[in-house]
């Protein structure tokens, strides 16, 4: 865990932003069926067309937020990935790894 945190430390802001937008996407995606159920309830219980249109507009906004969260989550993830890849050669130090084992000194199976 310490090793993972060591490599994530320079990118903590990107990590937090990515988690927030993915959370936004997930919450919005889970809210859409609730809104759909509300529209069906309004339609079957004698509600007005204005109520149904209002709920439809709310559903459209929630779906747009979900799509925006998904898109922004992908963008942030790619940014974090590309930033990590470009910084990798300078962060990796061979002294952190165990010594290589040559084939001649490996035990026979």
C-alpha positions in Angstrom: 0.0 0.0 0.0 2.9 2.4 0.8 4.3 1.8 -2.6 1.0 2.6 -4.3 0.6 5.8 -2.3 4.2 6.7 -3.1 3.4 6.7 -6.8 0.0 8.3 -6.4 1.2 11.2 -4.3 2.0 13.6 -7.2 -1.4 12.9 -8.7 -3.7 13.1 -5.7 -5.7 16.0 -7.2 -6.4 14.1 -10.4 -7.4 11.0 -8.4 -9.8 12.9 -6.2 -11.4 14.6 -9.2 -11.7 11.3 -11.0 -13.4 9.7 -8.0 -15.9 12.6 -7.7 -17.0 12.6 -11.3 -17.3 8.8 -11.4 -19.4 9.1 -8.3 -21.6 11.8 -10.0 -22.0 9.4 -12.9 -23.0 6.5 -10.7 -25.5 8.5 -8.6 -27.1 10.1 -11.6 -27.4 6.7 -13.4 -29.1 5.2 -10.3 -31.5 8.1 -10.1 -32.9 7.7 -13.6 -35.0 4.6 -12.9 -36.6 6.4 -9.9 -37.6 9.3 -12.1 -39.0 6.8 -14.7 -41.1 5.2 -12.0 -42.3 8.6 -10.9 -43.4 9.4 -14.5 -45.2 6.1 -14.8 -46.9 6.7 -11.4 -48.0 10.2 -12.5 -49.3 8.9 -15.8 -51.3 6.0 -14.3 -52.7 7.9 -11.3 -54.3 10.7 -13.3 -51.6 13.3 -13.1 -51.4 16.1 -15.5 -49.3 16.3 -18.7 -47.4 19.3 -17.2 -46.2 17.1 -14.3 -45.0 14.4 -16.7 -43.2 16.9 -18.9 -41.5 18.4 -15.8 -40.3 15.0 -14.7 -39.1 14.3 -18.2 -37.1 17.5 -18.2 -35.6 16.5 -14.8 -34.8 13.1 -16.2 -33.1 14.7 -19.2 -30.9 16.9 -16.9 -30.0 13.9 -14.7 -29.1 11.9 -17.8 -26.9 14.8 -19.1 -25.2 15.0 -15.7 -24.6 11.2 -15.8 -23.1 11.5 -19.3 -21.0 14.5 -18.4 -19.7 12.6 -15.3 -18.8 9.5 -17.4 -17.1 11.6 -20.0 -15.2 13.7 -17.5 -14.2 10.6 -15.6 -12.7 9.1 -18.7 -10.9 12.3 -19.5 -9.5 12.6 -16.0 -8.5 9.0 -15.9 -6.6 9.4 -19.2 -4.9 12.5 -17.9 -3.8 10.7 -14.8 -2.6 7.7 -16.8 -0.6 9.8 -19.3 0.9 12.0 -16.5 1.9 8.8 -14.7 3.5 7.3 -17.8 5.5 10.4 -18.7 6.8 10.6 -15.1 7.5 6.9 -14.7 11.2 6.8 -15.9 12.2 9.4 -13.4 10.2 7.8 -10.5 11.5 4.3 -10.9 14.8 3.6 -9.2 16.4 0.2 -9.7 17.5 0.2 -6.1 13.8 -0.3 -5.1 13.6 -3.7 -6.9 15.2 -7.0 -5.8 18.3 -8.1 -7.6 17.8 -10.1 -10.8 18.2 -13.9 -10.6 20.1 -15.4 -13.4 18.9 -18.5 -15.1 22.1 -20.4 -14.2 21.6 -19.9 -10.4 17.9 -20.8 -10.4 17.0 -24.2 -9.0 16.0 -26.9 -11.5 12.3 -27.9 -11.5 
